């Protein structure tokens, strides 16, 4: 059960508040937002809700359930297993991954040293992002990416929470396991934010493929070079490109003969062509398949797929194609 790990880290009153939600809401829950001294909020694919003191849902905070300072401290202790020191690096990055691959975003008072974030303290806000692996969402598209012994370089583009990590995870699983007429490839995931594989103590909590290796919590640029040197992957998988060093590492990987599956935040290809770190990659036609996602028919709606010339390879107009139900 995906929620057992979530229930295990919630203080008793908050645990009962979430358990009391309607089953259909729990089934599709995406986020639980806990803010000290402010209303408890839960988010589904279609709606944000406040939870009232009876466990009912409301679009406005009427008689809301208010997490207390003591409950937030208990939640932090349960997340850290009563050892904040052991989570020093995670606190610096602002999130913690727990059993099941669930990611918990943290906010509070930031301690800065020499212009860099050193630590996060006085934590008063938590965003529990529910991790659900959806196997099969890549089935429809894998033959356009792996075919005739060729591996296309794939860029998945979408705004937040539109299914790009879900899709790239499934493509990694399919490529690393094989089937549908193609062999199992050596796949290397550089999982800087612990979202693709959802590792706990270095062990993937999601099925990412039989021949897939994971570098967890490693910066993408450095991790891509480490993977190439140490694991000789056929395919590198990375999430959320954006920094200049990411672009340089991609060039190194491509010219080393390694294929790439990557994601990036964005609304459209036109937007990406204006970004200094991504425009050169598009101009050089690094990506031979560019998938544009939206939430029009739920997370993972494929609006179009472009080729390396930015011409439509697949387009279903206003109807879209849902790859995640």
ABEGO torsion letter per residue (X at the ends): XAAAAAAAABBAAAAAAAAABBAAAAAABABBBBBBGBBBBBBBAABBBBBBAAGBBBABBBGBBBBBAAAAAAAAAAAAGGBAAAAAAAAAAGBBBBBGGBBBBBBEBBBBBGGBBABBBGBABBBBBBBBBBBGAAAAAAAAABBGGBBBBBBBBBBBGAGAAAAAAAAAAAAAAEEGGBBBBBBBBBBAAGAAAGBBGGBBABBAEAABBBBBGBBAAAAAAAAAAAAGBABBBBBGBGBAAAAAAAAAAAAAGBBBBBBBBEABAAAAAABAAAAAAAAAGABABBBBBBAAAEBGBBABBBBAAGBBABBAEAAEBBABX
